[in-house]
Structure formats: C-alpha cells, structure tokens
Amino acid sequence: MWQSSNNSKPSRGGKKASLNPGIDPFHLKRVQCDLKVGGLGAPQELIEARALLNDLSPVGIGIYTAQGIRPGDEATLTIAQPKPFFVKGLVVWCHELEPSKRIISVNSFPYRIGVRFLFQNDEERETVRKFCLELAYNYPGRDLLAVA
C-alpha cells in the first residue's frame, strides 16, 4: 500500500495517528467466479468473471465479466473462496466499463453486470443472508447494517 513520507511523530504508545480516527480500514476482497449463463432450455455458457466480496448483498451482486450478458438471462454463480458459495440469479443490468475503470488483471474484464438472486424458498434466502453476515465480520469495512 502506498504511504506518504510525512514527518509526523508517532502518538503516545508508539502507534501512528490514524488519518481518520474512529473509522476502520476498508478492505476489498477480489475473488474469481464461475458464472454460467443461459436461457430456458439452452445450454449454459461458462463466462470468466471476478467479483468484489464487498459488492455481495443478500439480494444480489455486481460482477466484472469478460463479455457482455443480456439482462433477463438466467445465471448461476459459484464462488470458491473464502468458502464455497452457490446461488441462482437473473442478470438485471450490464454496462461496458471505461478502460480506466476496469479491474487490473492479466485478463480483461470490460463489463460489469448486476445479478439479482432467485431463491426457491426462505431457507436459501437465509443461507445467503448468513453468508453475507459472515463476510461482514471477517472483512472489515463491510456494512453490517446492510446485511442484517
């Protein structure tokens, strides 16, 4: 991480003073995803994708993809890390990103899509909610109130 070379003295106790006292550091956790997209009766196509776990909510997620996807297409999302996560959803939007706003990676991810989760029952909905709460506790900076 970049740090400035200011000549400020450490505060008492040997710790440097925080730039934003009372605010926890914000961490982004990028993960690889398997995204399978296809309509009714059509074979599903595997699309290379990445996600920021900070973008995950109990109702959906924003994903960076290698190709554009039509809104209205059904999708299945699998995330292997930090622990296995699988959910079905519906693509609700797709935007091509400006080159300066793409994820820096060996592979290009020029599209960002929104997936709204589709649940078969309340048990599936509750499983996703609990997964989001677990992430909120394990990755500082996530908004616990947004997933409660």
Backbone torsions as a table, in degrees:
resi	resn	phi	psi	omega
1	MET	NA	144.5	179.8
2	TRP	-74.3	137.4	176.1
3	GLN	-131.0	143.0	177.8
4	SER	-81.2	158.1	-179.9
5	SER	-105.5	58.7	176.9
6	ASN	-78.3	159.6	-176.2
7	ASN	-99.4	31.9	-179.9
8	SER	-73.2	146.6	-179.7
9	LYS	-85.8	146.8	176.0
10	PRO	-62.6	148.9	176.4
11	SER	-74.5	174.5	178.8
12	ARG	-57.6	146.0	-179.3
13	GLY	90.5	1.2	174.9
14	GLY	81.5	1.5	179.9
15	LYS	-97.2	145.2	175.7
16	LYS	-73.4	147.6	177.9
17	ALA	-69.8	141.2	178.9
18	SER	-75.0	142.9	175.9
19	LEU	-66.9	-32.0	179.9
20	ASN	-128.4	81.8	-177.9
21	PRO	-56.9	138.2	177.7
22	GLY	85.3	-2.6	-180.0
23	ILE	-113.4	124.6	178.4
24	ASP	-71.3	150.7	176.7
25	PRO	-63.8	150.0	-178.0
26	PHE	-103.2	123.4	-178.7
27	HIS	-112.6	135.4	174.5
28	LEU	-103.3	134.4	178.1
29	LYS	-119.3	107.4	180.0
30	ARG	-93.0	134.4	-179.5
31	VAL	-133.2	153.3	174.3
32	GLN	-82.0	144.5	-179.6
33	CYS	-126.5	151.2	165.1
34	ASP	-101.9	119.5	-180.0
35	LEU	-119.7	117.2	177.3
36	LYS	-108.2	127.5	-175.2
37	VAL	-124.5	137.4	176.5
38	GLY	-179.8	152.1	179.1
39	GLY	-86.6	-171.3	-180.0
40	LEU	-63.7	125.3	176.5
41	GLY	77.4	-12.6	-180.0
42	ALA	-88.3	148.5	176.9
43	PRO	-65.4	144.2	-179.7
44	GLN	-80.6	139.2	178.8
45	GLU	-102.5	130.1	178.0
46	LEU	-82.8	125.8	-178.2
47	ILE	-120.0	132.0	178.6
48	GLU	-68.2	134.3	-175.5
49	ALA	-151.2	160.5	174.2
50	ARG	-134.4	153.1	177.7
51	ALA	-140.2	153.1	169.3
52	LEU	-99.9	124.2	-178.8
53	LEU	-60.2	-23.3	177.2
54	ASN	-65.0	-21.2	179.7
55	ASP	-86.5	-3.2	-178.1
56	LEU	-83.1	131.2	175.2
57	SER	-131.6	171.5	179.2
58	PRO	-65.7	-11.8	-178.1
59	VAL	-113.9	-12.4	-179.3
60	GLY	176.4	-173.5	-177.2
61	ILE	-155.6	150.2	170.4
62	GLY	-98.2	135.2	-175.2
63	ILE	-131.0	143.1	172.6
64	TYR	-94.0	130.6	-176.8
65	THR	-128.0	160.6	179.8
66	ALA	-79.2	-17.8	179.3
67	GLN	-144.8	158.4	179.0
68	GLY	-71.7	150.8	180.0
69	ILE	-131.3	136.5	-178.7
70	ARG	-69.8	131.0	171.3
71	PRO	-59.0	140.3	-177.2
72	GLY	102.2	-16.6	177.4
73	ASP	-73.0	141.4	174.4
74	GLU	-80.2	148.4	-177.3
75	ALA	-142.4	151.6	169.6
76	THR	-121.4	134.4	-175.6
77	LEU	-117.6	130.7	174.5
78	THR	-125.6	127.9	174.5
79	ILE	-119.6	126.5	-177.0
80	ALA	-89.5	-29.6	-175.7
81	GLN	-121.0	144.7	6.2
82	PRO	-79.0	-14.1	170.3
83	LYS	-152.8	155.6	-175.2
84	PRO	-56.9	136.1	-179.0
85	PHE	-144.4	129.4	-179.7
86	PHE	-136.3	134.7	179.0
87	VAL	-154.3	149.4	174.6
88	LYS	-98.0	151.3	-179.1
89	GLY	-159.0	-175.6	-179.4
90	LEU	-128.5	129.2	176.6
91	VAL	-70.7	122.2	-176.9
92	VAL	-108.1	-19.4	174.4
93	TRP	-158.2	159.7	178.4
94	CYS	-149.2	127.2	179.8
95	HIS	-128.8	137.3	171.8
96	GLU	-83.1	132.4	-176.8
97	LEU	-87.4	152.3	171.2
98	GLU	-69.5	146.7	-178.1
99	PRO	-52.9	-32.9	-178.0
100	SER	-75.4	-10.9	-176.9
101	LYS	-110.4	13.0	-179.5
102	ARG	-82.8	157.2	175.1
103	ILE	-67.1	133.6	177.4
104	ILE	-79.0	118.3	-174.6
105	SER	-162.6	163.1	174.7
106	VAL	-60.0	-42.2	177.8
107	ASN	-94.9	147.3	-179.1
108	SER	-86.8	138.3	176.4
109	PHE	-126.2	76.5	-172.0
110	PRO	-80.6	0.5	-179.0
111	TYR	-122.4	148.5	173.5
112	ARG	-125.6	129.6	-179.1
113	ILE	-122.6	154.7	174.1
114	GLY	-109.5	130.2	178.5
115	VAL	-118.2	122.3	173.9
116	ARG	-94.3	128.0	-176.7
117	PHE	-70.5	144.1	175.6
118	LEU	-114.6	121.8	-177.4
119	PHE	-109.6	138.4	176.6
120	GLN	-77.1	-29.6	-176.5
121	ASN	-159.1	176.8	-178.9
122	ASP	-67.6	-27.9	179.2
123	GLU	-63.4	-44.2	177.4
124	GLU	-62.7	-42.9	179.1
125	ARG	-59.7	-44.3	-179.4
126	GLU	-67.4	-36.5	177.9
127	THR	-61.6	-43.8	178.8
128	VAL	-66.6	-41.5	178.4
129	ARG	-60.1	-42.9	179.3
130	LYS	-66.4	-37.8	177.4
131	PHE	-61.8	-43.4	178.8
132	CYS	-63.7	-41.3	177.4
133	LEU	-62.6	-41.5	178.5
134	GLU	-60.9	-42.8	177.8
135	LEU	-63.9	-39.7	-179.1
136	ALA	-61.3	-36.9	178.5
137	TYR	-75.7	-33.8	-174.9
138	ASN	-87.4	-18.4	-179.4
139	TYR	-125.5	99.5	-179.1
140	PRO	-53.4	145.9	177.8
141	GLY	104.2	-16.6	177.2
142	ARG	-77.4	146.4	-178.0
143	ASP	-85.1	106.0	-178.9
144	LEU	-62.7	-32.4	-178.7
145	LEU	-68.6	-26.7	-178.4
146	ALA	-72.3	-20.2	-176.9
147	VAL	-112.5	-5.7	-177.3
148	ALA	-72.5	NA	NA
